[in-house]
Amino acid sequence: MKGFQEFVTARGHVLSRTAFLLTGDHHAAADLLQETLVKAAARWRRIEAGGNPEAYLRTMMLNQLRSWRRPRRLVFWSTAEVPERAAPDSSGHSDSRVALARALSRLGPRQRAVLYLRFYEDLPEAEIARQLQCSVGTVKRHTHDALKRLRELAPELLEAGHE
């Protein structure tokens, strides 16, 4: 169990960020990560022996996300929460981030997962296909369709030079 605790201490923040990017909601991300870690702890030796526990846990999170069937559990990219205290946007990109979050919320979970794995994790299509248990062609199709839909939903991002 010590190896598991060390792994979570060292990589937990990355897994938490992954969960948030997959769900778009802090509470749903915490639930997703917690459920994944509980399952992983029970079979940690086998996961660790596989050689790439972080990729294995990402796959577990994707599978757990798919298994959630109740719509109330699937709160993706909610922009309705208002922070307790507003902070100035020093980058000047807050409008772009909000537009992107809103557009992403209108994509399906598989499309969001493909975009996350491809452009945030920078994984090759073959690895994405393996993690999502689909063909490379399906990954390419989801990527194409998701990017096309994002362009339709948030054309201001293209105009602002954020392509």
TIRO-2110 file (N, C-alpha, C; in Angstrom, 1 decimal):
// TIRO-2110
0.8, -1.2, 0.0, N, 1, A
0.0, 0.0, 0.0, CA, 1, A
0.9, 1.3, 0.0, C, 1, A
2.1, 1.1, 0.5, N, 2, A
3.0, 2.3, 0.5, CA, 2, A
3.3, 2.8, -0.9, C, 2, A
3.5, 1.9, -1.9, N, 3, A
3.7, 2.3, -3.2, CA, 3, A
2.5, 3.1, -3.8, C, 3, A
1.3, 2.7, -3.5, N, 4, A
0.1, 3.4, -3.9, CA, 4, A
0.1, 4.8, -3.3, C, 4, A
0.3, 4.9, -2.0, N, 5, A
0.3, 6.2, -1.4, CA, 5, A
1.3, 7.2, -2.0, C, 5, A
2.5, 6.6, -2.2, N, 6, A
3.6, 7.4, -2.8, CA, 6, A
3.2, 7.9, -4.2, C, 6, A
2.6, 7.0, -5.0, N, 7, A
2.1, 7.4, -6.3, CA, 7, A
1.1, 8.5, -6.3, C, 7, A
0.1, 8.3, -5.4, N, 8, A
-1.0, 9.3, -5.3, CA, 8, A
-0.4, 10.7, -4.8, C, 8, A
0.5, 10.6, -3.9, N, 9, A
1.1, 11.9, -3.4, CA, 9, A
1.9, 12.6, -4.6, C, 9, A
2.6, 11.8, -5.4, N, 10, A
3.4, 12.4, -6.4, CA, 10, A
2.6, 12.8, -7.6, C, 10, A
1.6, 12.0, -8.0, N, 11, A
0.9, 12.2, -9.2, CA, 11, A
-0.6, 12.6, -9.1, C, 11, A
-1.1, 12.7, -7.8, N, 12, A
-2.5, 13.0, -7.6, CA, 12, A
-2.9, 14.3, -8.2, C, 12, A
-2.1, 15.3, -8.2, N, 13, A
-2.5, 16.6, -8.7, CA, 13, A
-2.7, 16.5, -10.2, C, 13, A
-1.9, 15.7, -10.9, N, 14, A
-2.1, 15.5, -12.4, CA, 14, A
-3.4, 14.7, -12.6, C, 14, A
-3.7, 13.7, -11.8, N, 15, A
-4.9, 12.9, -12.0, CA, 15, A
-6.1, 13.8, -11.7, C, 15, A
-6.0, 14.6, -10.7, N, 16, A
-7.1, 15.5, -10.4, CA, 16, A
-7.4, 16.5, -11.5, C, 16, A
-6.4, 17.0, -12.1, N, 17, A
-6.5, 17.9, -13.3, CA, 17, A
-7.2, 17.2, -14.4, C, 17, A
-6.7, 15.9, -14.6, N, 18, A
-7.3, 15.1, -15.7, CA, 18, A
-8.8, 14.9, -15.5, C, 18, A
-9.1, 14.6, -14.2, N, 19, A
-10.6, 14.4, -13.9, CA, 19, A
-11.4, 15.6, -14.1, C, 19, A
-10.8, 16.8, -13.8, N, 20, A
-11.5, 18.0, -14.0, CA, 20, A
-11.7, 18.3, -15.5, C, 20, A
-10.6, 18.1, -16.3, N, 21, A
-10.7, 18.3, -17.7, CA, 21, A
-11.7, 17.4, -18.4, C, 21, A
-11.9, 16.2, -17.8, N, 22, A
-12.8, 15.3, -18.4, CA, 22, A
-14.3, 15.6, -18.0, C, 22, A
-14.5, 16.1, -16.8, N, 23, A
-15.8, 16.4, -16.3, CA, 23, A
-16.2, 17.9, -16.4, C, 23, A
-15.3, 18.8, -16.2, N, 24, A
-15.6, 20.2, -16.3, CA, 24, A
-16.2, 20.7, -15.0, C, 24, A
-16.2, 19.9, -14.0, N, 25, A
-16.8, 20.3, -12.7, CA, 25, A
-16.0, 19.8, -11.6, C, 25, A
-15.7, 20.7, -10.6, N, 26, A
-14.8, 20.3, -9.5, CA, 26, A
-15.4, 19.1, -8.7, C, 26, A
-16.7, 19.2, -8.4, N, 27, A
-17.3, 18.1, -7.6, CA, 27, A
-17.3, 16.8, -8.3, C, 27, A
-17.7, 16.8, -9.6, N, 28, A
-17.8, 15.6, -10.4, CA, 28, A
-16.3, 15.0, -10.5, C, 28, A
-15.4, 15.9, -10.7, N, 29, A
-14.0, 15.5, -10.8, CA, 29, A
-13.5, 14.8, -9.6, C, 29, A
-13.8, 15.4, -8.4, N, 30, A
-13.4, 14.8, -7.2, CA, 30, A
-14.1, 13.4, -7.0, C, 30, A
-15.4, 13.3, -7.4, N, 31, A
-16.0, 12.0, -7.3, CA, 31, A
-15.4, 11.0, -8.3, C, 31, A
-15.1, 11.4, -9.5, N, 32, A
-14.5, 10.5, -10.5, CA, 32, A
-13.1, 10.0, -10.0, C, 32, A
-12.3, 11.0, -9.5, N, 33, A
-11.0, 10.6, -9.0, CA, 33, A
-11.1, 9.6, -7.8, C, 33, A
-11.9, 10.0, -6.9, N, 34, A
-12.1, 9.1, -5.7, CA, 34, A
-12.5, 7.7, -6.0, C, 34, A
-13.5, 7.6, -6.9, N, 35, A
-14.0, 6.3, -7.3, CA, 35, A
-12.9, 5.5, -8.0, C, 35, A
-12.1, 6.2, -8.8, N, 36, A
-11.0, 5.5, -9.5, CA, 36, A
-9.9, 5.1, -8.6, C, 36, A
-9.6, 5.9, -7.6, N, 37, A
-8.5, 5.6, -6.7, CA, 37, A
-8.9, 4.4, -5.8, C, 37, A
-10.2, 4.4, -5.4, N, 38, A
-10.6, 3.3, -4.5, CA, 38, A
-10.5, 2.0, -5.3, C, 38, A
-10.9, 1.9, -6.5, N, 39, A
-10.8, 0.7, -7.3, CA, 39, A
-9.3, 0.4, -7.6, C, 39, A
-8.5, 1.4, -7.8, N, 40, A
-7.1, 1.2, -8.1, CA, 40, A
-6.3, 0.6, -6.9, C, 40, A
-6.7, 1.1, -5.7, N, 41, A
-6.0, 0.7, -4.5, CA, 41, A
-6.2, -0.8, -4.3, C, 41, A
-7.3, -1.3, -4.7, N, 42, A
-7.6, -2.8, -4.5, CA, 42, A
-6.7, -3.6, -5.4, C, 42, A
-6.3, -3.1, -6.5, N, 43, A
-5.5, -3.9, -7.4, CA, 43, A
-4.1, -3.2, -7.8, C, 43, A
-3.6, -2.5, -6.8, N, 44, A
-2.4, -1.7, -7.1, CA, 44, A
-1.2, -2.5, -7.6, C, 44, A
-0.9, -3.6, -7.0, N, 45, A
0.2, -4.4, -7.4, CA, 45, A
0.2, -4.8, -8.8, C, 45, A
-1.0, -5.2, -9.3, N, 46, A
-1.1, -5.5, -10.7, CA, 46, A
-1.0, -4.3, -11.6, C, 46, A
-1.6, -3.2, -11.2, N, 47, A
-1.5, -2.0, -12.0, CA, 47, A
0.0, -1.5, -12.1, C, 47, A
0.6, -1.5, -10.9, N, 48, A
2.0, -1.1, -10.9, CA, 48, A
2.9, -2.0, -11.7, C, 48, A
2.6, -3.3, -11.7, N, 49, A
3.4, -4.2, -12.4, CA, 49, A
3.3, -4.0, -13.9, C, 49, A
2.2, -3.4, -14.4, N, 50, A
2.0, -3.2, -15.8, CA, 50, A
2.9, -2.1, -16.4, C, 50, A
3.6, -1.3, -15.5, N, 51, A
4.6, -0.4, -16.0, CA, 51, A
4.2, 1.0, -16.2, C, 51, A
2.9, 1.3, -16.4, N, 52, A
2.5, 2.7, -16.6, CA, 52, A
1.2, 2.9, -15.8, C, 52, A
1.3, 3.1, -14.5, N, 53, A
0.1, 3.2, -13.7, CA, 53, A
-0.7, 4.5, -14.0, C, 53, A
0.0, 5.5, -14.4, N, 54, A
-0.8, 6.8, -14.7, CA, 54, A
-1.7, 6.6, -15.9, C, 54, A
-1.2, 6.0, -16.9, N, 55, A
-2.0, 5.7, -18.1, CA, 55, A
-3.1, 4.8, -17.8, C, 55, A
-2.9, 3.8, -16.9, N, 56, A
-3.9, 2.8, -16.5, CA, 56, A
-5.0, 3.6, -15.7, C, 56, A
-4.6, 4.5, -14.8, N, 57, A
-5.6, 5.2, -14.1, CA, 57, A
-6.4, 6.2, -14.9, C, 57, A
-5.8, 6.8, -16.0, N, 58, A
-6.5, 7.6, -16.9, CA, 58, A
-7.6, 6.8, -17.6, C, 58, A
-7.2, 5.6, -18.0, N, 59, A
-8.1, 4.7, -18.7, CA, 59, A
-9.3, 4.3, -17.7, C, 59, A
-8.9, 4.0, -16.5, N, 60, A
-9.9, 3.7, -15.5, CA, 60, A
-10.9, 4.9, -15.3, C, 60, A
-10.4, 6.1, -15.3, N, 61, A
-11.3, 7.3, -15.2, CA, 61, A
-12.2, 7.4, -16.4, C, 61, A
-11.7, 7.2, -17.6, N, 62, A
-12.5, 7.2, -18.8, CA, 62, A
-13.6, 6.2, -18.7, C, 62, A
-13.3, 5.0, -18.3, N, 63, A
-14.3, 3.9, -18.1, CA, 63, A
-15.3, 4.2, -17.1, C, 63, A
-14.8, 4.8, -15.9, N, 64, A
-15.8, 5.2, -14.9, CA, 64, A
-16.7, 6.3, -15.4, C, 64, A
-16.2, 7.2, -16.1, N, 65, A
-17.0, 8.3, -16.6, CA, 65, A
-18.1, 7.7, -17.6, C, 65, A
-17.7, 6.8, -18.4, N, 66, A
-18.6, 6.2, -19.3, CA, 66, A
-19.7, 5.4, -18.5, C, 66, A
-19.4, 4.8, -17.4, N, 67, A
-20.3, 4.0, -16.7, CA, 67, A
-21.3, 4.8, -15.9, C, 67, A
-21.1, 6.1, -15.7, N, 68, A
-22.1, 6.9, -15.0, CA, 68, A
-23.2, 7.2, -16.0, C, 68, A
-24.3, 6.6, -15.6, N, 69, A
-25.5, 6.7, -16.5, CA, 69, A
-26.5, 7.8, -16.1, C, 69, A
-26.4, 8.2, -14.8, N, 70, A
-27.4, 9.2, -14.4, CA, 70, A
-27.0, 10.6, -14.8, C, 70, A
-27.9, 11.2, -15.6, N, 71, A
-27.6, 12.6, -16.1, CA, 71, A
-27.2, 13.6, -15.0, C, 71, A
-27.7, 13.4, -13.8, N, 72, A
-27.4, 14.4, -12.7, CA, 72, A
-25.9, 14.3, -12.3, C, 72, A
-25.3, 13.2, -12.5, N, 73, A
-23.9, 13.0, -12.2, CA, 73, A
-23.0, 13.6, -13.2, C, 73, A
-23.5, 13.7, -14.4, N, 74, A
-22.7, 14.2, -15.5, CA, 74, A
-22.8, 15.7, -15.8, C, 74, A
-22.2, 16.4, -14.9, N, 75, A
-22.2, 17.9, -15.0, CA, 75, A
-20.9, 18.3, -15.7, C, 75, A
-21.0, 18.5, -17.0, N, 76, A
-19.8, 18.8, -17.8, CA, 76, A
-19.7, 20.3, -18.1, C, 76, A
-18.5, 20.8, -17.8, N, 77, A
-18.1, 22.2, -18.2, CA, 77, A
-19.1, 23.2, -17.7, C, 77, A
-19.6, 23.1, -16.5, N, 78, A
-20.5, 24.1, -16.0, CA, 78, A
-19.9, 25.4, -15.8, C, 78, A
-20.5, 26.4, -16.3, N, 79, A
-20.0, 27.8, -16.1, CA, 79, A
-20.9, 28.6, -15.2, C, 79, A
-21.8, 27.9, -14.6, N, 80, A
-22.8, 28.6, -13.8, CA, 80, A
-22.3, 29.0, -12.4, C, 80, A
-21.2, 28.3, -11.9, N, 81, A
-20.7, 28.7, -10.6, CA, 81, A
-19.9, 30.0, -10.6, C, 81, A
-20.2, 30.8, -9.7, N, 82, A
-19.6, 32.1, -9.6, CA, 82, A
-18.5, 32.0, -8.4, C, 82, A
-17.3, 32.4, -8.7, N, 83, A
-16.3, 32.3, -7.6, CA, 83, A
-16.7, 33.3, -6.4, C, 83, A
-16.3, 32.9, -5.2, N, 84, A
-16.6, 33.8, -4.1, CA, 84, A
-16.0, 35.2, -4.2, C, 84, A
-14.9, 35.3, -4.8, N, 85, A
-14.2, 36.6, -5.0, CA, 85, A
-13.7, 36.7, -6.4, C, 85, A
-14.0, 37.7, -7.1, N, 86, A
-13.5, 37.9, -8.4, CA, 86, A
-12.1, 38.3, -8.4, C, 86, A
-11.3, 37.8, -9.3, N, 87, A
-9.9, 38.3, -9.5, CA, 87, A
-9.8, 38.9, -10.9, C, 87, A
-9.0, 39.9, -11.0, N, 88, A
-8.8, 40.5, -12.4, CA, 88, A
-8.1, 39.5, -13.3, C, 88, A
-8.5, 39.5, -14.6, N, 89, A
-7.9, 38.6, -15.6, CA, 89, A
-6.7, 39.4, -16.2, C, 89, A
-5.6, 39.0, -15.7, N, 90, A
-4.4, 39.7, -16.2, CA, 90, A
-4.0, 39.2, -17.6, C, 90, A
-4.5, 38.1, -18.1, N, 91, A
-4.1, 37.6, -19.4, CA, 91, A
-5.0, 38.2, -20.5, C, 91, A
-6.2, 38.6, -20.1, N, 92, A
-7.1, 39.2, -21.1, CA, 92, A
-7.8, 38.1, -21.9, C, 92, A
-7.7, 36.8, -21.5, N, 93, A
-8.3, 35.7, -22.2, CA, 93, A
-9.5, 35.1, -21.5, C, 93, A
-10.0, 35.7, -20.6, N, 94, A
-11.1, 35.1, -19.8, CA, 94, A
-12.4, 34.9, -20.7, C, 94, A
-12.6, 35.8, -21.6, N, 95, A
-13.8, 35.6, -22.5, CA, 95, A
-13.6, 34.4, -23.4, C, 95, A
-12.3, 34.2, -23.9, N, 96, A
-12.0, 33.1, -24.7, CA, 96, A
-12.2, 31.8, -23.9, C, 96, A
-11.7, 31.8, -22.7, N, 97, A
-11.8, 30.6, -21.9, CA, 97, A
-13.3, 30.2, -21.6, C, 97, A
-14.1, 31.2, -21.3, N, 98, A
-15.5, 31.0, -21.1, CA, 98, A
-16.2, 30.5, -22.4, C, 98, A
-15.9, 31.1, -23.5, N, 99, A
-16.4, 30.6, -24.8, CA, 99, A
-16.0, 29.2, -25.1, C, 99, A
-14.8, 28.8, -24.8, N, 100, A
-14.3, 27.5, -25.0, CA, 100, A
-15.0, 26.5, -24.1, C, 100, A
-15.1, 26.9, -22.8, N, 101, A
-15.8, 26.0, -21.9, CA, 101, A
-17.2, 25.7, -22.3, C, 101, A
-17.9, 26.8, -22.7, N, 102, A
-19.3, 26.6, -23.1, CA, 102, A
-19.4, 25.7, -24.4, C, 102, A
-18.5, 25.9, -25.3, N, 103, A
-18.5, 25.1, -26.5, CA, 103, A
-18.2, 23.6, -26.2, C, 103, A
-17.3, 23.4, -25.3, N, 104, A
-16.9, 22.1, -24.9, CA, 104, A
-18.1, 21.4, -24.2, C, 104, A
-18.8, 22.1, -23.4, N, 105, A
-20.0, 21.5, -22.7, CA, 105, A
-21.0, 21.0, -23.6, C, 105, A
-21.0, 21.4, -24.9, N, 106, A
-22.0, 21.0, -25.8, CA, 106, A
-21.5, 19.8, -26.7, C, 106, A
-20.3, 19.3, -26.4, N, 107, A
-19.8, 18.1, -27.1, CA, 107, A
-20.2, 16.9, -26.3, C, 107, A
-20.2, 15.8, -26.9, N, 108, A
-20.4, 14.5, -26.2, CA, 108, A
-19.2, 14.1, -25.4, C, 108, A
-19.3, 13.2, -24.4, N, 109, A
-18.2, 12.8, -23.6, CA, 109, A
-17.1, 12.2, -24.3, C, 109, A
-17.4, 11.4, -25.4, N, 110, A
-16.3, 10.8, -26.1, CA, 110, A
-15.5, 11.8, -26.9, C, 110, A
-16.2, 12.8, -27.5, N, 111, A
-15.5, 13.8, -28.2, CA, 111, A
-14.6, 14.6, -27.2, C, 111, A
-15.1, 15.0, -26.1, N, 112, A
-14.3, 15.7, -25.1, CA, 112, A
-13.1, 14.9, -24.7, C, 112, A
-13.3, 13.6, -24.5, N, 113, A
-12.2, 12.7, -24.1, CA, 113, A
-11.2, 12.6, -25.1, C, 113, A
-11.6, 12.5, -26.4, N, 114, A
-10.6, 12.5, -27.5, CA, 114, A
-9.8, 13.8, -27.6, C, 114, A
-10.5, 14.9, -27.5, N, 115, A
-9.8, 16.2, -27.5, CA, 115, A
-8.8, 16.4, -26.4, C, 115, A
-9.3, 15.9, -25.2, N, 116, A
-8.4, 16.0, -24.0, CA, 116, A
-7.2, 15.2, -24.2, C, 116, A
-7.3, 13.9, -24.6, N, 117, A
-6.2, 13.0, -24.7, CA, 117, A
-5.3, 13.5, -25.9, C, 117, A
-5.9, 14.0, -26.9, N, 118, A
-5.1, 14.4, -28.1, CA, 118, A
-4.3, 15.7, -27.9, C, 118, A
-5.0, 16.7, -27.4, N, 119, A
-4.4, 18.0, -27.4, CA, 119, A
-3.9, 18.4, -26.0, C, 119, A
-4.4, 17.8, -25.0, N, 120, A
-3.9, 18.2, -23.6, CA, 120, A
-2.8, 17.2, -23.2, C, 120, A
-3.1, 15.9, -23.3, N, 121, A
-2.1, 14.9, -23.0, CA, 121, A
-1.1, 14.6, -24.1, C, 121, A
-1.4, 15.1, -25.3, N, 122, A
-0.6, 15.0, -26.5, CA, 122, A
-0.3, 13.5, -26.8, C, 122, A
-1.3, 12.7, -26.7, N, 123, A
-1.1, 11.3, -27.0, CA, 123, A
-1.4, 11.0, -28.5, C, 123, A
-0.7, 10.0, -29.0, N, 124, A
-0.9, 9.7, -30.4, CA, 124, A
-2.3, 9.0, -30.6, C, 124, A
-2.8, 9.1, -31.8, N, 125, A
-4.1, 8.5, -32.1, CA, 125, A
-4.2, 7.0, -31.7, C, 125, A
-3.1, 6.3, -31.9, N, 126, A
-3.2, 4.8, -31.6, CA, 126, A
-3.3, 4.6, -30.1, C, 126, A
-2.7, 5.4, -29.3, N, 127, A
-2.8, 5.3, -27.8, CA, 127, A
-4.2, 5.7, -27.4, C, 127, A
-4.7, 6.8, -28.0, N, 128, A
-6.1, 7.2, -27.6, CA, 128, A
-7.1, 6.1, -27.9, C, 128, A
-6.9, 5.5, -29.1, N, 129, A
-7.8, 4.4, -29.5, CA, 129, A
-7.7, 3.2, -28.5, C, 129, A
-6.5, 2.9, -28.0, N, 130, A
-6.3, 1.9, -27.1, CA, 130, A
-7.0, 2.2, -25.8, C, 130, A
-6.8, 3.4, -25.3, N, 131, A
-7.4, 3.8, -24.0, CA, 131, A
-9.0, 3.9, -24.1, C, 131, A
-9.5, 4.3, -25.2, N, 132, A
-10.9, 4.4, -25.4, CA, 132, A
-11.6, 3.1, -25.9, C, 132, A
-10.7, 2.2, -26.2, N, 133, A
-11.2, 0.9, -26.7, CA, 133, A
-12.0, 1.0, -28.0, C, 133, A
-11.4, 1.7, -28.9, N, 134, A
-12.0, 1.9, -30.2, CA, 134, A
-11.0, 1.9, -31.3, C, 134, A
-11.3, 2.1, -32.6, N, 135, A
-10.4, 2.1, -33.6, CA, 135, A
-9.7, 3.4, -33.8, C, 135, A
-8.6, 3.5, -34.5, N, 136, A
-7.9, 4.7, -34.8, CA, 136, A
-8.8, 5.6, -35.7, C, 136, A
-9.5, 5.0, -36.6, N, 137, A
-10.5, 5.7, -37.4, CA, 137, A
-11.6, 6.4, -36.6, C, 137, A
-12.0, 5.7, -35.6, N, 138, A
-13.0, 6.4, -34.7, CA, 138, A
-12.5, 7.6, -34.0, C, 138, A
-11.2, 7.4, -33.5, N, 139, A
-10.6, 8.6, -32.9, CA, 139, A
-10.4, 9.7, -33.8, C, 139, A
-10.0, 9.5, -35.1, N, 140, A
-9.9, 10.5, -36.1, CA, 140, A
-11.3, 11.2, -36.3, C, 140, A
-12.3, 10.4, -36.4, N, 141, A
-13.6, 10.9, -36.7, CA, 141, A
-14.1, 11.8, -35.6, C, 141, A
-14.0, 11.3, -34.3, N, 142, A
-14.4, 12.1, -33.2, CA, 142, A
-13.6, 13.4, -33.1, C, 142, A
-12.3, 13.4, -33.4, N, 143, A
-11.5, 14.6, -33.4, CA, 143, A
-12.0, 15.5, -34.5, C, 143, A
-12.2, 15.1, -35.7, N, 144, A
-12.7, 15.9, -36.8, CA, 144, A
-14.0, 16.5, -36.4, C, 144, A
-15.0, 15.7, -36.0, N, 145, A
-16.3, 16.1, -35.7, CA, 145, A
-16.3, 17.1, -34.5, C, 145, A
-15.5, 16.9, -33.5, N, 146, A
-15.5, 17.8, -32.3, CA, 146, A
-14.9, 19.1, -32.7, C, 146, A
-13.8, 19.1, -33.5, N, 147, A
-13.2, 20.4, -33.9, CA, 147, A
-14.1, 21.2, -34.8, C, 147, A
-14.8, 20.5, -35.7, N, 148, A
-15.8, 21.2, -36.6, CA, 148, A
-16.9, 21.8, -35.7, C, 148, A
-17.4, 21.0, -34.7, N, 149, A
-18.5, 21.5, -33.9, CA, 149, A
-18.0, 22.7, -33.1, C, 149, A
-16.8, 22.7, -32.5, N, 150, A
-16.2, 23.8, -31.8, CA, 150, A
-16.1, 25.0, -32.6, C, 150, A
-15.7, 24.9, -33.9, N, 151, A
-15.7, 26.0, -34.8, CA, 151, A
-17.1, 26.7, -35.0, C, 151, A
-18.1, 25.8, -35.1, N, 152, A
-19.5, 26.3, -35.2, CA, 152, A
-20.0, 27.0, -34.0, C, 152, A
-19.7, 26.4, -32.8, N, 153, A
-20.2, 26.9, -31.5, CA, 153, A
-19.5, 28.1, -31.0, C, 153, A
-18.2, 28.3, -31.4, N, 154, A
-17.4, 29.4, -30.9, CA, 154, A
-16.5, 30.0, -32.0, C, 154, A
-17.2, 30.6, -33.0, N, 155, A
-16.4, 31.2, -34.1, CA, 155, A
-15.5, 32.3, -33.6, C, 155, A
-15.9, 32.9, -32.5, N, 156, A
-15.1, 34.0, -32.0, CA, 156, A
-13.7, 33.6, -31.6, C, 156, A
-13.5, 32.3, -31.3, N, 157, A
-12.2, 31.8, -31.0, CA, 157, A
-11.2, 31.8, -32.2, C, 157, A
-11.8, 31.6, -33.3, N, 158, A
-11.0, 31.6, -34.6, CA, 158, A
-10.7, 33.1, -34.9, C, 158, A
-11.7, 33.9, -34.8, N, 159, A
-11.5, 35.4, -35.1, CA, 159, A
-10.4, 36.0, -34.2, C, 159, A
-10.3, 35.5, -33.0, N, 160, A
-9.4, 36.0, -32.0, CA, 160, A
-8.0, 35.5, -32.2, C, 160, A
-7.8, 34.5, -33.2, N, 161, A
-6.5, 33.9, -33.4, CA, 161, A
-6.2, 32.8, -32.5, C, 161, A
-7.2, 32.1, -31.9, N, 162, A
-6.9, 31.1, -31.0, CA, 162, A
-7.2, 29.7, -31.6, C, 162, A
-7.0, 29.6, -32.9, N, 163, A
-7.2, 28.3, -33.6, CA, 163, A
-6.3, 27.2, -33.2, C, 163, A
END
